[in-house]
Amino acid sequence: MREIMKDLDRWRSQGKRVALARVVDLDGSGPRDPGAAMAVNEDGVVVGSVSGGCVEGAVVEEALDIIETGERRMVTFGYSDDEAFAVGLTCGGTIHLFIEPFDW
């Protein structure tokens, strides 16, 4: 989270809407540990990482939807999920993310 604070502060000063995704749990192995964070602003600019790149694209899509709707949600990607395999999550585990609008 610390690595994205500078960008979050800059986006706040620019009046950008932002969604924050955080790893909250893993089943089996995962690319990033719980606590890893990624922020996406309304322009689709990304800072941080929740998966080392393997599901980031799908997370960006979810985050942009959350910016528009204002709804928080849990999102799960697992090795057996067709979507997870399609986006590259081949580490053999399941990653659970909580994505929410970032409240300044």
FENURFEN-V353589 format. One record per residue. RES is the residue in three letters. SS is DSSP state (A for helix, B for strand, O for the rest). OMEGA is omega in whole degrees, 0 to 359 (none if undefined). Layout:
# FENURFEN-V353589
res,ss,omega
RES,SS,OMEGA
RES,SS,OMEGA
This chain:
# FENURFEN-V353589
res,ss,omega
MET,O,181
ARG,A,183
GLU,A,181
ILE,A,184
MET,A,180
LYS,A,179
ASP,A,178
LEU,A,179
ASP,A,178
ARG,A,180
TRP,A,178
ARG,A,181
SER,A,178
GLN,A,180
GLY,O,181
LYS,O,170
ARG,O,188
VAL,B,169
ALA,B,181
LEU,B,177
ALA,B,179
ARG,B,173
VAL,B,180
VAL,B,180
ASP,B,175
LEU,B,168
ASP,B,185
GLY,O,181
SER,O,178
GLY,O,183
PRO,O,180
ARG,O,181
ASP,O,173
PRO,O,183
GLY,O,178
ALA,O,186
ALA,B,177
MET,B,177
ALA,B,179
VAL,B,177
ASN,B,185
GLU,O,178
ASP,O,181
GLY,O,177
VAL,O,187
VAL,B,170
VAL,B,181
GLY,B,182
SER,O,175
VAL,O,183
SER,O,182
GLY,O,175
GLY,O,189
CYS,O,177
VAL,O,184
GLU,A,181
GLY,A,178
ALA,A,179
VAL,A,177
VAL,A,178
GLU,A,178
GLU,A,182
ALA,A,180
LEU,A,176
ASP,A,179
ILE,A,176
ILE,A,181
GLU,A,186
THR,A,184
GLY,O,183
GLU,O,174
ARG,O,176
ARG,B,171
MET,B,178
VAL,B,182
THR,B,173
PHE,B,180
GLY,B,183
TYR,O,182
SER,O,179
ASP,O,177
ASP,A,181
GLU,A,180
ALA,A,179
PHE,A,181
ALA,A,181
VAL,A,171
GLY,O,179
LEU,O,184
THR,O,183
CYS,O,177
GLY,O,181
GLY,O,178
THR,B,180
ILE,B,179
HIS,B,182
LEU,B,170
PHE,B,181
ILE,B,182
GLU,B,173
PRO,B,179
PHE,O,181
ASP,O,181
TRP,O,none
